[in-house]
Amino acid sequence: MFLPPILIKKFGCKWTITASMCCYVAFSLGNFYASWYTLIPTSMILGLGGAPLWSAKSTYLTISGNTYAQKTGKRGKDVINQYFGIFFLIFQSSGVWGNLISSLVFQQESTTGEIQEDQLMHCGASDCFTTSTPTNNTKRPTNDLVYTLLGIYTGSGILAVLLVAVFLEQIPNDQLENAEEKKKASFGLNFLATFRHLKDKQQCLLIPLTMYSGFEQGFLSGDYTKSYVTCALGIQYVGYVMICFSATNSICSLLFGKLSQYTGRIALFVLAAVIHLSCIISLLLWKHHPSQMVVFFIFPGLWGMADAVLQTQTNAIYGVLFVKNKEAAFANYRLWESLGFVIAYGYSTFLCVSIKLYIVLGVLILSMVTYGAVEYLEHGKPPETVAKKKESQAEEIVTQTKM
């Protein structure tokens, strides 16, 4: 809630991103000796770094998109959508490479097993925490394989930090802020900027949609992989199933980022809602079996397609609607999405999978209703005259310069 506005204003987007990425490396290091005393502190460090990282990333892309749009004469929101599409293409591809690395490393140790027909009755939507659910092939890999995997991940993280620190350009407008303006900036106002942004009606209406992003990602990564894939196929298939999700998500992120300028974001949000609605109902009714191997990959593929819309378009709508309060807006985005994750993981071990699916379904319906209200309010605004548009663009330039 508090760190993003303060760090971005003080250090700029580039160095906020660099410092925050170091927090992710710290979590990787904590896993080398996995215990309560290493994972809990490094998890807290990771959480502290996550909010500034994502807020600075979103602010960086939004300002860059608006700057490029002014130079080329394009609409700012179209360029921002495209920028977020490109970003999430690259970001979601990490799920492909990360899961591929883990799958290739862990498959060096044979963990083949068979699941009995009666055990399948307790998989999928029927999986309850009160039932002794079989988790097929969950034997811990050898320490050598674990350390090999962690070494690859940690090395990749350190390389990423160095690349950003050396090659990422600082936002020019950050350099225009002089020392006098920094002194005038109120620490208290910056500290409470995220809270104050909740006074915005559109921001409040976007909360369910933002939280839904955490709910749906939490379900796929935490429940689908355990109760459907691991339970019926085996833990060795989890990586490959998540590769399918990440690959689809990555490709569709780029596709929808460009497609939005022709279809508009409303059509894409409707598409995502229909896809997730269909998947949720199907998962509730599906009597899965290991012989239906292809279906296990179809669901994460469709889920990734819808998630691509949610990630690119939700980020984009925050950038378009809250031009003058980007840091506070994206801090709210990260707050409510993370809260969705917290709630989803919080009830993960206490509720049956069918109940979790109904919860995700309910949040989906609520989020679409409130999102519709946001679009209604946005389109209900009187059209701007040319003079007002130019004035608005001038104010935006001043705002970015101060940022």
TIZAGU-126257 format. One record per residue (C-alpha): residue number from 0; x, y, z; residue in one letter. Coordinates in nm, 2 decimals, always signed. Layout:
N
+-----+--------+--------+--------+---------+
| num |      u |      v |      w | residuo |
+-----+--------+--------+--------+---------+
| NUM |      X |      Y |      Z |       a |
...
+-----+--------+--------+--------+---------+
This chain:
403
+-----+--------+--------+--------+---------+
| num |      u |      v |      w | residuo |
+-----+--------+--------+--------+---------+
|   0 |  +0.00 |  +0.00 |  +0.00 |       m |
|   1 |  +0.27 |  +0.25 |  +0.10 |       f |
|   2 |  +0.60 |  +0.16 |  -0.06 |       l |
|   3 |  +0.53 |  +0.21 |  -0.44 |       p |
|   4 |  +0.44 |  +0.58 |  -0.44 |       p |
|   5 |  +0.73 |  +0.67 |  -0.21 |       i |
|   6 |  +1.00 |  +0.46 |  -0.38 |       l |
|   7 |  +0.90 |  +0.56 |  -0.74 |       i |
|   8 |  +0.90 |  +0.93 |  -0.66 |       k |
|   9 |  +1.23 |  +0.91 |  -0.47 |       k |
|  10 |  +1.43 |  +0.67 |  -0.69 |       f |
|  11 |  +1.24 |  +0.66 |  -1.02 |       g |
|  12 |  +1.11 |  +0.36 |  -1.20 |       c |
|  13 |  +1.44 |  +0.21 |  -1.31 |       k |
|  14 |  +1.60 |  +0.18 |  -0.97 |       w |
|  15 |  +1.28 |  +0.08 |  -0.80 |       t |
|  16 |  +1.26 |  -0.21 |  -1.04 |       i |
|  17 |  +1.62 |  -0.30 |  -0.99 |       t |
|  18 |  +1.60 |  -0.30 |  -0.61 |       a |
|  19 |  +1.27 |  -0.49 |  -0.60 |       s |
|  20 |  +1.41 |  -0.76 |  -0.83 |       m |
|  21 |  +1.69 |  -0.82 |  -0.57 |       c |
|  22 |  +1.41 |  -0.92 |  -0.32 |       c |
|  23 |  +1.31 |  -1.20 |  -0.56 |       y |
|  24 |  +1.67 |  -1.32 |  -0.57 |       v |
|  25 |  +1.67 |  -1.32 |  -0.19 |       a |
|  26 |  +1.37 |  -1.56 |  -0.19 |       f |
|  27 |  +1.55 |  -1.80 |  -0.42 |       s |
|  28 |  +1.85 |  -1.80 |  -0.19 |       l |
|  29 |  +1.63 |  -1.87 |  +0.11 |       g |
|  30 |  +1.52 |  -2.20 |  -0.06 |       n |
|  31 |  +1.87 |  -2.34 |  -0.05 |       f |
|  32 |  +1.81 |  -2.42 |  +0.31 |       y |
|  33 |  +1.43 |  -2.44 |  +0.33 |       a |
|  34 |  +1.31 |  -2.39 |  +0.68 |       s |
|  35 |  +1.07 |  -2.17 |  +0.88 |       w |
|  36 |  +1.36 |  -1.94 |  +0.97 |       y |
|  37 |  +1.47 |  -1.89 |  +0.61 |       t |
|  38 |  +1.15 |  -1.90 |  +0.41 |       l |
|  39 |  +0.93 |  -1.68 |  +0.63 |       i |
|  40 |  +1.17 |  -1.38 |  +0.64 |       p |
|  41 |  +1.26 |  -1.41 |  +0.27 |       t |
|  42 |  +0.89 |  -1.44 |  +0.18 |       s |
|  43 |  +0.83 |  -1.11 |  +0.36 |       m |
|  44 |  +1.12 |  -0.96 |  +0.17 |       i |
|  45 |  +0.97 |  -1.09 |  -0.15 |       l |
|  46 |  +0.63 |  -0.94 |  -0.06 |       g |
|  47 |  +0.79 |  -0.60 |  +0.01 |       l |
|  48 |  +0.97 |  -0.61 |  -0.32 |       g |
|  49 |  +0.67 |  -0.73 |  -0.52 |       g |
|  50 |  +0.44 |  -0.42 |  -0.49 |       a |
|  51 |  +0.71 |  -0.16 |  -0.59 |       p |
|  52 |  +0.83 |  -0.38 |  -0.87 |       l |
|  53 |  +0.49 |  -0.42 |  -1.03 |       w |
|  54 |  +0.38 |  -0.07 |  -0.97 |       s |
|  55 |  +0.70 |  +0.07 |  -1.12 |       a |
|  56 |  +0.67 |  -0.16 |  -1.42 |       k |
|  57 |  +0.32 |  -0.04 |  -1.49 |       s |
|  58 |  +0.41 |  +0.32 |  -1.44 |       t |
|  59 |  +0.71 |  +0.28 |  -1.67 |       y |
|  60 |  +0.51 |  +0.12 |  -1.95 |       l |
|  61 |  +0.23 |  +0.38 |  -1.92 |       t |
|  62 |  +0.46 |  +0.68 |  -1.93 |       i |
|  63 |  +0.66 |  +0.52 |  -2.22 |       s |
|  64 |  +0.34 |  +0.44 |  -2.41 |       g |
|  65 |  +0.21 |  +0.80 |  -2.37 |       n |
|  66 |  +0.54 |  +0.95 |  -2.47 |       t |
|  67 |  +0.56 |  +0.73 |  -2.78 |       y |
|  68 |  +0.20 |  +0.81 |  -2.87 |       a |
|  69 |  +0.27 |  +1.18 |  -2.86 |       q |
|  70 |  +0.57 |  +1.14 |  -3.09 |       k |
|  71 |  +0.38 |  +0.93 |  -3.34 |       t |
|  72 |  +0.04 |  +1.09 |  -3.32 |       g |
|  73 |  -0.13 |  +0.77 |  -3.20 |       k |
|  74 |  -0.39 |  +0.73 |  -2.93 |       r |
|  75 |  -0.22 |  +0.69 |  -2.59 |       g |
|  76 |  -0.45 |  +0.40 |  -2.47 |       k |
|  77 |  -0.39 |  +0.20 |  -2.79 |       d |
|  78 |  -0.01 |  +0.22 |  -2.75 |       v |
|  79 |  -0.04 |  +0.14 |  -2.37 |       i |
|  80 |  -0.25 |  -0.17 |  -2.46 |       n |
|  81 |  +0.01 |  -0.28 |  -2.71 |       q |
|  82 |  +0.30 |  -0.22 |  -2.46 |       y |
|  83 |  +0.13 |  -0.42 |  -2.19 |       f |
|  84 |  +0.06 |  -0.69 |  -2.44 |       g |
|  85 |  +0.43 |  -0.71 |  -2.53 |       i |
|  86 |  +0.53 |  -0.71 |  -2.17 |       f |
|  87 |  +0.30 |  -0.99 |  -2.07 |       f |
|  88 |  +0.41 |  -1.19 |  -2.38 |       l |
|  89 |  +0.76 |  -1.19 |  -2.23 |       i |
|  90 |  +0.65 |  -1.22 |  -1.87 |       f |
|  91 |  +0.42 |  -1.51 |  -1.92 |       q |
|  92 |  +0.68 |  -1.69 |  -2.13 |       s |
|  93 |  +0.88 |  -1.72 |  -1.80 |       s |
|  94 |  +0.63 |  -1.99 |  -1.70 |       g |
|  95 |  +0.73 |  -2.19 |  -2.01 |       v |
|  96 |  +1.10 |  -2.17 |  -1.95 |       w |
|  97 |  +1.07 |  -2.20 |  -1.57 |       g |
|  98 |  +0.85 |  -2.51 |  -1.58 |       n |
|  99 |  +1.05 |  -2.66 |  -1.86 |       l |
| 100 |  +1.37 |  -2.62 |  -1.66 |       i |
| 101 |  +1.21 |  -2.78 |  -1.35 |       s |
| 102 |  +1.05 |  -3.06 |  -1.56 |       s |
| 103 |  +1.38 |  -3.14 |  -1.73 |       l |
| 104 |  +1.58 |  -3.13 |  -1.40 |       v |
| 105 |  +1.33 |  -3.35 |  -1.20 |       f |
| 106 |  +1.26 |  -3.60 |  -1.47 |       q |
| 107 |  +1.62 |  -3.72 |  -1.43 |       q |
| 108 |  +1.48 |  -3.91 |  -1.13 |       e |
| 109 |  +1.22 |  -4.17 |  -1.21 |       s |
| 110 |  +0.89 |  -4.12 |  -1.02 |       t |
| 111 |  +0.66 |  -4.33 |  -1.23 |       t |
| 112 |  +0.35 |  -4.46 |  -1.05 |       g |
| 113 |  +0.00 |  -4.58 |  -1.11 |       e |
| 114 |  -0.33 |  -4.46 |  -0.96 |       i |
| 115 |  -0.62 |  -4.69 |  -0.87 |       q |
| 116 |  -0.97 |  -4.63 |  -1.02 |       e |
| 117 |  -1.12 |  -4.59 |  -0.67 |       d |
| 118 |  -0.88 |  -4.31 |  -0.60 |       q |
| 119 |  -1.00 |  -4.11 |  -0.90 |       l |
| 120 |  -1.33 |  -4.07 |  -0.72 |       m |
| 121 |  -1.16 |  -3.83 |  -0.47 |       h |
| 122 |  -0.99 |  -3.62 |  -0.74 |       c |
| 123 |  -1.11 |  -3.31 |  -0.92 |       g |
| 124 |  -1.42 |  -3.13 |  -0.79 |       a |
| 125 |  -1.47 |  -3.41 |  -0.54 |       s |
| 126 |  -1.14 |  -3.34 |  -0.36 |       d |
| 127 |  -1.20 |  -3.24 |  +0.00 |       c |
| 128 |  -0.96 |  -3.16 |  +0.27 |       f |
| 129 |  -1.14 |  -3.42 |  +0.49 |       t |
| 130 |  -1.07 |  -3.69 |  +0.24 |       t |
| 131 |  -0.74 |  -3.87 |  +0.22 |       s |
| 132 |  -0.67 |  -3.76 |  -0.13 |       t |
| 133 |  -0.40 |  -3.95 |  -0.31 |       p |
| 134 |  -0.12 |  -3.73 |  -0.44 |       t |
| 135 |  +0.04 |  -3.95 |  -0.71 |       n |
| 136 |  +0.42 |  -3.95 |  -0.72 |       n |
| 137 |  +0.50 |  -3.68 |  -0.46 |       t |
| 138 |  +0.83 |  -3.82 |  -0.35 |       k |
| 139 |  +1.08 |  -3.55 |  -0.28 |       r |
| 140 |  +1.36 |  -3.52 |  -0.54 |       p |
| 141 |  +1.72 |  -3.56 |  -0.43 |       t |
| 142 |  +1.91 |  -3.26 |  -0.28 |       n |
| 143 |  +2.14 |  -3.26 |  -0.58 |       d |
| 144 |  +1.85 |  -3.20 |  -0.82 |       l |
| 145 |  +1.69 |  -2.94 |  -0.59 |       v |
| 146 |  +2.02 |  -2.75 |  -0.56 |       y |
| 147 |  +2.07 |  -2.77 |  -0.94 |       t |
| 148 |  +1.73 |  -2.62 |  -1.00 |       l |
| 149 |  +1.77 |  -2.34 |  -0.74 |       l |
| 150 |  +2.11 |  -2.26 |  -0.88 |       g |
| 151 |  +1.96 |  -2.21 |  -1.22 |       i |
| 152 |  +1.68 |  -1.99 |  -1.09 |       y |
| 153 |  +1.91 |  -1.78 |  -0.87 |       t |
| 154 |  +2.16 |  -1.73 |  -1.15 |       g |
| 155 |  +1.88 |  -1.62 |  -1.38 |       s |
| 156 |  +1.76 |  -1.37 |  -1.12 |       g |
| 157 |  +2.10 |  -1.22 |  -1.07 |       i |
| 158 |  +2.15 |  -1.19 |  -1.45 |       l |
| 159 |  +1.81 |  -1.02 |  -1.48 |       a |
| 160 |  +1.91 |  -0.76 |  -1.21 |       v |
| 161 |  +2.23 |  -0.68 |  -1.39 |       l |
| 162 |  +2.06 |  -0.64 |  -1.73 |       l |
| 163 |  +1.80 |  -0.40 |  -1.59 |       v |
| 164 |  +2.06 |  -0.20 |  -1.40 |       a |
| 165 |  +2.29 |  -0.16 |  -1.70 |       v |
| 166 |  +2.06 |  -0.14 |  -2.00 |       f |
| 167 |  +1.71 |  -0.01 |  -1.89 |       l |
| 168 |  +1.68 |  +0.36 |  -1.96 |       e |
| 169 |  +1.56 |  +0.59 |  -1.69 |       q |
| 170 |  +1.23 |  +0.77 |  -1.76 |       i |
| 171 |  +1.35 |  +1.12 |  -1.88 |       p |
| 172 |  +1.08 |  +1.30 |  -1.68 |       n |
| 173 |  +1.22 |  +1.16 |  -1.36 |       d |
| 174 |  +1.54 |  +1.35 |  -1.43 |       q |
| 175 |  +1.36 |  +1.68 |  -1.48 |       l |
| 176 |  +1.25 |  +1.68 |  -1.11 |       e |
| 177 |  +1.49 |  +1.92 |  -0.93 |       n |
| 178 |  +1.59 |  +1.91 |  -0.57 |       a |
| 179 |  +1.35 |  +2.19 |  -0.47 |       e |
| 180 |  +1.05 |  +2.00 |  -0.60 |       e |
| 181 |  +1.17 |  +1.69 |  -0.40 |       k |
| 182 |  +1.18 |  +1.89 |  -0.08 |       k |
| 183 |  +0.82 |  +2.02 |  -0.14 |       k |
| 184 |  +0.69 |  +1.67 |  -0.18 |       a |
| 185 |  +0.51 |  +1.58 |  +0.14 |       s |
| 186 |  +0.61 |  +1.24 |  +0.28 |       f |
| 187 |  +0.27 |  +1.21 |  +0.44 |       g |
| 188 |  +0.09 |  +1.27 |  +0.12 |       l |
| 189 |  +0.30 |  +1.01 |  -0.07 |       n |
| 190 |  +0.26 |  +0.77 |  +0.22 |       f |
| 191 |  -0.12 |  +0.79 |  +0.20 |       l |
| 192 |  -0.15 |  +0.83 |  -0.17 |       a |
| 193 |  -0.28 |  +0.47 |  -0.22 |       t |
| 194 |  -0.54 |  +0.51 |  +0.05 |       f |
| 195 |  -0.66 |  +0.84 |  -0.09 |       r |
| 196 |  -0.70 |  +0.69 |  -0.43 |       h |
| 197 |  -0.98 |  +0.47 |  -0.29 |       l |
| 198 |  -1.20 |  +0.78 |  -0.29 |       k |
| 199 |  -1.22 |  +0.74 |  -0.67 |       d |
| 200 |  -1.55 |  +0.56 |  -0.76 |       k |
| 201 |  -1.40 |  +0.38 |  -1.06 |       q |
| 202 |  -1.11 |  +0.25 |  -0.85 |       q |
| 203 |  -1.36 |  +0.10 |  -0.60 |       c |
| 204 |  -1.56 |  -0.06 |  -0.87 |       l |
| 205 |  -1.25 |  -0.22 |  -1.02 |       l |
| 206 |  -1.16 |  -0.39 |  -0.69 |       i |
| 207 |  -1.36 |  -0.71 |  -0.76 |       p |
| 208 |  -1.21 |  -0.74 |  -1.11 |       l |
| 209 |  -0.86 |  -0.69 |  -0.97 |       t |
| 210 |  -0.92 |  -0.94 |  -0.69 |       m |
| 211 |  -1.06 |  -1.20 |  -0.93 |       y |
| 212 |  -0.72 |  -1.20 |  -1.11 |       s |
| 213 |  -0.57 |  -1.33 |  -0.78 |       g |
| 214 |  -0.86 |  -1.58 |  -0.72 |       f |
| 215 |  -0.84 |  -1.74 |  -1.07 |       e |
| 216 |  -0.46 |  -1.76 |  -1.08 |       q |
| 217 |  -0.45 |  -1.90 |  -0.73 |       g |
| 218 |  -0.71 |  -2.17 |  -0.82 |       f |
| 219 |  -0.52 |  -2.29 |  -1.13 |       l |
| 220 |  -0.17 |  -2.29 |  -0.97 |       s |
| 221 |  -0.28 |  -2.43 |  -0.64 |       g |
| 222 |  -0.59 |  -2.64 |  -0.69 |       d |
| 223 |  -0.60 |  -2.75 |  -1.05 |       y |
| 224 |  -0.24 |  -2.87 |  -1.04 |       t |
| 225 |  -0.30 |  -3.07 |  -0.72 |       k |
| 226 |  -0.66 |  -3.20 |  -0.74 |       s |
| 227 |  -0.68 |  -3.26 |  -1.11 |       y |
| 228 |  -0.33 |  -3.31 |  -1.26 |       v |
| 229 |  -0.12 |  -3.45 |  -0.97 |       t |
| 230 |  -0.41 |  -3.66 |  -0.84 |       c |
| 231 |  -0.50 |  -3.82 |  -1.17 |       a |
| 232 |  -0.18 |  -3.81 |  -1.37 |       l |
| 233 |  +0.11 |  -3.76 |  -1.13 |       g |
| 234 |  +0.33 |  -3.47 |  -1.02 |       i |
| 235 |  +0.57 |  -3.51 |  -1.31 |       q |
| 236 |  +0.30 |  -3.37 |  -1.54 |       y |
| 237 |  +0.24 |  -3.05 |  -1.34 |       v |
| 238 |  +0.53 |  -2.87 |  -1.51 |       g |
| 239 |  +0.41 |  -2.96 |  -1.86 |       y |
| 240 |  +0.05 |  -2.86 |  -1.79 |       v |
| 241 |  +0.17 |  -2.52 |  -1.66 |       m |
| 242 |  +0.38 |  -2.48 |  -1.97 |       i |
| 243 |  +0.06 |  -2.51 |  -2.17 |       c |
| 244 |  -0.10 |  -2.24 |  -1.96 |       f |
| 245 |  +0.20 |  -2.00 |  -1.98 |       s |
| 246 |  +0.26 |  -2.05 |  -2.35 |       a |
| 247 |  -0.11 |  -1.98 |  -2.43 |       t |
| 248 |  -0.11 |  -1.68 |  -2.19 |       n |
| 249 |  +0.21 |  -1.54 |  -2.34 |       s |
| 250 |  +0.09 |  -1.56 |  -2.71 |       i |
| 251 |  -0.26 |  -1.43 |  -2.63 |       c |
| 252 |  -0.11 |  -1.14 |  -2.43 |       s |
| 253 |  +0.06 |  -1.01 |  -2.74 |       l |
| 254 |  -0.24 |  -1.09 |  -2.96 |       l |
| 255 |  -0.50 |  -0.92 |  -2.73 |       f |
| 256 |  -0.27 |  -0.62 |  -2.67 |       g |
| 257 |  -0.28 |  -0.54 |  -3.04 |       k |
| 258 |  -0.64 |  -0.66 |  -3.10 |       l |
| 259 |  -0.78 |  -0.43 |  -2.84 |       s |
| 260 |  -0.74 |  -0.12 |  -3.06 |       q |
| 261 |  -0.99 |  -0.28 |  -3.31 |       y |
| 262 |  -1.23 |  -0.46 |  -3.08 |       t |
| 263 |  -1.22 |  -0.24 |  -2.77 |       g |
| 264 |  -1.15 |  -0.37 |  -2.42 |       r |
| 265 |  -1.52 |  -0.45 |  -2.35 |       i |
| 266 |  -1.54 |  -0.73 |  -2.61 |       a |
| 267 |  -1.22 |  -0.88 |  -2.47 |       l |
| 268 |  -1.34 |  -0.88 |  -2.11 |       f |
| 269 |  -1.66 |  -1.05 |  -2.23 |       v |
| 270 |  -1.46 |  -1.31 |  -2.41 |       l |
| 271 |  -1.25 |  -1.38 |  -2.09 |       a |
| 272 |  -1.56 |  -1.40 |  -1.88 |       a |
| 273 |  -1.73 |  -1.65 |  -2.11 |       v |
| 274 |  -1.42 |  -1.87 |  -2.13 |       i |
| 275 |  -1.37 |  -1.88 |  -1.75 |       h |
| 276 |  -1.74 |  -1.94 |  -1.69 |       l |
| 277 |  -1.73 |  -2.23 |  -1.93 |       s |
| 278 |  -1.42 |  -2.38 |  -1.77 |       c |
| 279 |  -1.55 |  -2.35 |  -1.42 |       i |
| 280 |  -1.88 |  -2.52 |  -1.51 |       i |
| 281 |  -1.69 |  -2.79 |  -1.70 |       s |
| 282 |  -1.45 |  -2.85 |  -1.41 |       l |
| 283 |  -1.75 |  -2.90 |  -1.18 |       l |
| 284 |  -1.91 |  -3.16 |  -1.40 |       l |
| 285 |  -1.60 |  -3.33 |  -1.55 |       w |
| 286 |  -1.55 |  -3.70 |  -1.47 |       k |
| 287 |  -1.18 |  -3.70 |  -1.55 |       h |
| 288 |  -0.96 |  -4.01 |  -1.62 |       h |
| 289 |  -0.59 |  -4.05 |  -1.71 |       p |
| 290 |  -0.69 |  -4.17 |  -2.05 |       s |
| 291 |  -0.83 |  -3.82 |  -2.13 |       q |
| 292 |  -0.47 |  -3.68 |  -2.14 |       m |
| 293 |  -0.55 |  -3.40 |  -2.39 |       v |
| 294 |  -0.83 |  -3.26 |  -2.18 |       v |
| 295 |  -0.59 |  -3.20 |  -1.89 |       f |
| 296 |  -0.40 |  -2.96 |  -2.12 |       f |
| 297 |  -0.70 |  -2.80 |  -2.28 |       i |
| 298 |  -0.83 |  -2.64 |  -1.96 |       f |
| 299 |  -0.50 |  -2.46 |  -1.87 |       p |
| 300 |  -0.48 |  -2.35 |  -2.23 |       g |
| 301 |  -0.82 |  -2.19 |  -2.22 |       l |
| 302 |  -0.76 |  -2.06 |  -1.87 |       w |
| 303 |  -0.44 |  -1.89 |  -2.00 |       g |
| 304 |  -0.62 |  -1.73 |  -2.29 |       m |
| 305 |  -0.87 |  -1.56 |  -2.05 |       a |
| 306 |  -0.60 |  -1.47 |  -1.80 |       d |
| 307 |  -0.41 |  -1.30 |  -2.08 |       a |
| 308 |  -0.71 |  -1.07 |  -2.13 |       v |
| 309 |  -0.74 |  -1.00 |  -1.76 |       l |
| 310 |  -0.37 |  -0.92 |  -1.71 |       q |
| 311 |  -0.32 |  -0.70 |  -2.02 |       t |
| 312 |  -0.66 |  -0.52 |  -2.02 |       q |
| 313 |  -0.68 |  -0.46 |  -1.64 |       t |
| 314 |  -0.34 |  -0.31 |  -1.63 |       n |
| 315 |  -0.42 |  -0.10 |  -1.94 |       a |
| 316 |  -0.75 |  +0.02 |  -1.80 |       i |
| 317 |  -0.57 |  +0.14 |  -1.48 |       y |
| 318 |  -0.32 |  +0.32 |  -1.70 |       g |
| 319 |  -0.59 |  +0.49 |  -1.91 |       v |
| 320 |  -0.84 |  +0.58 |  -1.63 |       l |
| 321 |  -0.59 |  +0.70 |  -1.37 |       f |
| 322 |  -0.34 |  +0.90 |  -1.58 |       v |
| 323 |  -0.27 |  +1.15 |  -1.30 |       k |
| 324 |  -0.23 |  +0.90 |  -1.02 |       n |
| 325 |  -0.04 |  +0.61 |  -1.18 |       k |
| 326 |  +0.17 |  +0.51 |  -0.88 |       e |
| 327 |  -0.12 |  +0.51 |  -0.64 |       a |
| 328 |  -0.35 |  +0.33 |  -0.89 |       a |
| 329 |  -0.11 |  +0.05 |  -0.97 |       f |
| 330 |  -0.03 |  +0.02 |  -0.60 |       a |
| 331 |  -0.40 |  -0.05 |  -0.55 |       n |
| 332 |  -0.40 |  -0.29 |  -0.84 |       y |
| 333 |  -0.12 |  -0.49 |  -0.68 |       r |
| 334 |  -0.28 |  -0.47 |  -0.33 |       l |
| 335 |  -0.62 |  -0.61 |  -0.44 |       w |
| 336 |  -0.48 |  -0.87 |  -0.67 |       e |
| 337 |  -0.25 |  -0.99 |  -0.39 |       s |
| 338 |  -0.54 |  -1.00 |  -0.15 |       l |
| 339 |  -0.72 |  -1.23 |  -0.40 |       g |
| 340 |  -0.42 |  -1.46 |  -0.38 |       f |
| 341 |  -0.41 |  -1.44 |  +0.00 |       v |
| 342 |  -0.78 |  -1.54 |  +0.03 |       i |
| 343 |  -0.76 |  -1.81 |  -0.23 |       a |
| 344 |  -0.45 |  -1.97 |  -0.07 |       y |
| 345 |  -0.60 |  -1.90 |  +0.28 |       g |
| 346 |  -0.90 |  -2.13 |  +0.23 |       y |
| 347 |  -0.72 |  -2.37 |  +0.01 |       s |
| 348 |  -0.68 |  -2.64 |  +0.27 |       t |
| 349 |  -1.02 |  -2.60 |  +0.44 |       f |
| 350 |  -1.27 |  -2.61 |  +0.15 |       l |
| 351 |  -1.36 |  -2.88 |  -0.11 |       c |
| 352 |  -1.26 |  -2.80 |  -0.47 |       v |
| 353 |  -1.62 |  -2.77 |  -0.57 |       s |
| 354 |  -1.68 |  -2.50 |  -0.31 |       i |
| 355 |  -1.37 |  -2.32 |  -0.44 |       k |
| 356 |  -1.50 |  -2.33 |  -0.79 |       l |
| 357 |  -1.83 |  -2.18 |  -0.68 |       y |
| 358 |  -1.64 |  -1.90 |  -0.50 |       i |
| 359 |  -1.44 |  -1.82 |  -0.81 |       v |
| 360 |  -1.76 |  -1.83 |  -1.01 |       l |
| 361 |  -1.93 |  -1.58 |  -0.77 |       g |
| 362 |  -1.63 |  -1.34 |  -0.78 |       v |
| 363 |  -1.63 |  -1.36 |  -1.16 |       l |
| 364 |  -1.99 |  -1.26 |  -1.19 |       i |
| 365 |  -1.95 |  -0.98 |  -0.94 |       l |
| 366 |  -1.64 |  -0.85 |  -1.11 |       s |
| 367 |  -1.81 |  -0.84 |  -1.45 |       m |
| 368 |  -2.10 |  -0.64 |  -1.30 |       v |
| 369 |  -1.88 |  -0.38 |  -1.14 |       t |
| 370 |  -1.66 |  -0.36 |  -1.45 |       y |
| 371 |  -1.97 |  -0.29 |  -1.65 |       g |
| 372 |  -2.05 |  -0.01 |  -1.41 |       a |
| 373 |  -1.70 |  +0.14 |  -1.47 |       v |
| 374 |  -1.75 |  +0.13 |  -1.85 |       e |
| 375 |  -2.09 |  +0.29 |  -1.80 |       y |
| 376 |  -1.94 |  +0.58 |  -1.60 |       l |
| 377 |  -1.66 |  +0.62 |  -1.84 |       e |
| 378 |  -1.88 |  +0.64 |  -2.15 |       h |
| 379 |  -2.13 |  +0.85 |  -1.97 |       g |
| 380 |  -1.88 |  +1.14 |  -1.95 |       k |
| 381 |  -1.95 |  +1.43 |  -2.19 |       p |
| 382 |  -1.73 |  +1.43 |  -2.50 |       p |
| 383 |  -1.43 |  +1.65 |  -2.48 |       e |
| 384 |  -1.38 |  +1.94 |  -2.72 |       t |
| 385 |  -1.06 |  +1.96 |  -2.91 |       v |
| 386 |  -0.94 |  +2.24 |  -2.69 |       a |
| 387 |  -1.01 |  +2.04 |  -2.37 |       k |
| 388 |  -0.83 |  +1.74 |  -2.52 |       k |
| 389 |  -0.52 |  +1.95 |  -2.59 |       k |
| 390 |  -0.54 |  +2.10 |  -2.24 |       e |
| 391 |  -0.57 |  +1.75 |  -2.09 |       s |
| 392 |  -0.26 |  +1.64 |  -2.29 |       q |
| 393 |  -0.07 |  +1.94 |  -2.16 |       a |
| 394 |  -0.16 |  +1.86 |  -1.80 |       e |
| 395 |  -0.06 |  +1.50 |  -1.86 |       e |
| 396 |  +0.29 |  +1.61 |  -1.98 |       i |
| 397 |  +0.33 |  +1.83 |  -1.67 |       v |
| 398 |  +0.22 |  +1.54 |  -1.45 |       t |
| 399 |  +0.47 |  +1.30 |  -1.61 |       q |
| 400 |  +0.74 |  +1.56 |  -1.57 |       t |
| 401 |  +0.68 |  +1.60 |  -1.20 |       k |
| 402 |  +0.67 |  +1.22 |  -1.17 |       m |
+-----+--------+--------+--------+---------+
